Amino acid sequence: MFLALGAWTIALVVGTLVGVARTLPDGVLPRVGRVYVETFRNIPLLVQMFFWYFVLPELLPARVGMAIKQMDPPWGSFVPALICLGLFTAARIAEQVRAGLQALPQGQTQAALALGFARGSMYRVILLPQAFRIILPTLTNEFMTIFKNTSVALTIGLVELTATAREINENTFRTFEAFGVVTIVYLVIALVAWQVMSRIEQAVHLPSLASGKSRP
């Protein structure tokens, strides 16, 4: 659970920054944002997990790499899994943020600039609050997906729900009970997350944007 929440926080912050960069006028930042998205979105999650756990320590200076390898459990597996899931999901959120921003009428950007808003203030005060209302349903899906993706972390030795079920199965041979309970836990958490996000979506819903009436 802590892995999913931590990775979601990283994904939301990084994804928002990259999504905003993708909508900026021509320059270096939109290109960097596109490279980031295409790189993290098109490499399988399992390959990225192995990269952060096995490869990265070898690429860093020897002292830093050794310090990472000697981290006490479960941090030696938790930190690479946290970074991997966060940055992987951030690429997906970045595209959703970009789509939400581009769905807004261009007149809002032009009016904000005409009123003297700095570009950063324009995104923070005017554009992003509306964009997040539009993409909230897809963000709900991403939150549930990142929670399910934590099961991939068992491949680098992190003991989470799926790994715990495997240990119970290996020690007791009660396969049905072990994986049955884990299945129910995943389902309950997903339903609770969906219910909470659904209520938030209803509270911040903007009918004019959803129906497109505000578009010129």
N, C-alpha and C positions, 0 to 999 in steps of 0.2 A: 504494500500500500504506500509506504514512504517512497519507494522507488518510483512509482507511478506519479505521485504528487510532485516530487522533485523534478522528474523529467518533464512533466506537464508545465511546470513553472518556467523551466529553461526554454521549452518549445514555444510557449506563448510569447515570451520576451524576444527571443531571437527571431521567431517567425514574423512577429509584428515589424521589427526593424528591417528585416529583409524584404517583407512585403511592401513596406513604404519605399524602400530603395528602388524596388522594381517599377514604381510608378513615377519616379522623379524624371525630369527632363533628361535629354541626352547627356551622358557623362560617364564617369568611371563606375559610380555606385550601381546603376542599373545593370551594367555588364557583370560586375562582381556578384550581384544578387542572382542573376541568371545562372552563372557558373555554379554558385552554391546550390541552388535548387536542383539543377540538372545532375549535379554530382551526387548529392545525398538521396535524391528521389529515385535514381536509377541503379544504385548499388544495393543488392539485397541486404536486409537488416542483419542476417546472420553473418555475412561477410564483414559488415561494419563492426559488429560486436567482436569478432576475432581480431580485427585490426586494432581497435582501442585496447584490447586486453593483451594480445601477444606481440603485435608489431610496433605500436607506438613506443613502448619502453626501450626497444632496441634502436629507435631512431633518435631518441633524446640523448643528451650528454650522459656519460656513464654513471655519474653520481646520481643524477635525477632518475634515470631509468632504474637503477638499483633500489632507490628509495621507494619507487612505485611498486616494484616487485616484492619488497619486504614489508609492505603495509599489512597491519594485523587484520585477520578476518573479522567481519565480512567486508571491510573497506577495500581490500585489494580487488574484489570483484564488483562491489557496489559502485565505486566511483566510475570505472570504465562503463558499466552498464548505464549509469545515470547520464553520462555525457553522450553515449551512443544513442540512447532512446530520445534524449532531449533534442539533439541536433538532427536526427533522422525525422522526427515528427515536425520540427521547425520548418523543414523544407516544404512539407505539405501545408502547414498553416500559412506559410508565406504566400503560397499561391491563392489560398482562400482570402487572405487579407487583400491581396492585389485585386482579386475579382470583386470584392466588396467595395473597394475604393473606386474602381473603374465603373461600377454600377451607379455611382452617384452622378447627378447632373454636373456637367462641366461649368455651368453658371455659378455654382457654389465656390469653386476654386477661383474663378475670375473675380467674383464679388469680394472674396476674402482678400485677395491680393490688391484689389482696388481700394479697399478700406485700410490698407497698410499693415495687414497681418504678415509677420515673418512666416516663412514656409513651415518651420517647425511648429509654431503656434497654430497655424492653420490646420495642420494634421492633428495636433493634440486636442484642440478645442472643437473643431468643426467636422472634419472628415472622419477620423477614426471612430468617434462615438457612434456615428451613423453606420459606418461600415461593419462594426461589430454586431450591431443589431441585425443586419442583413445576413451575416454568416454564422450567427449563433447556432442554428441547427447543425451545420457541418462541424462546428467546434465541439458540439456535444458528441458527435460520432467519433471525432478524433480523440476525445478524452477516454471514451470507452475502448477505443482501439489501442491506445497507449497502455492501458491497464492490462489488456490481453497480451500485448507484446512483451510485457515483463517476463512471460514464461520463457522467452528466448534466452534470458540471462542465466538459466540453468546450465547452458552449454559452457559457460566460463566459471561454473562452480558456485554461483550465488544461490543460496537456499531461499527460494520464494515459494509460492503456493504449489506450483507444479512439481518443483524439486522435493518439497516436503511430502507430497503424495507419493512420489517415487520411492523415497526413503521408507515410508510406512509400508508400501507394497513389498519392498525387498526384505523388510524385517519381519513382517507378519503374514505376507502372502494374501492379504485381504484386499485384493485389487478393486473389487466393486465398491467397498466402503470408502477406500482411500480416494479414488478418483471421483466417486459419486459426491462426496462431501465437497471436494474442490470445485466440481462443476456447479454445485448449488451456490457456493460462495461467489464464484465469478458471476453467476446469473443475478444474485441478489445485489451485488455491488453495481452491476451494470444497470439494473432496474432503478436502484436508488439514484444513481447519477443521472439517468434519463429523466426521472421524475423531477429532480431538483432543477436541471437545466431547462426542462419544459416549463416550469413555473417562472423561471427567470425570463425565458423567451416571451411568455405571455405578458409579463410585467413591462418589458421594454419594447414590445412590438410597435412598429410604426406602420399602420395600414397604408399610408400614402406611398412609402418607399416600397413596400411589398407588392403593391399593385401597379407601381410604375407611374402613378398620377403626377408625381413631382417632376418627372422628366419633361424636358421641353418638347 
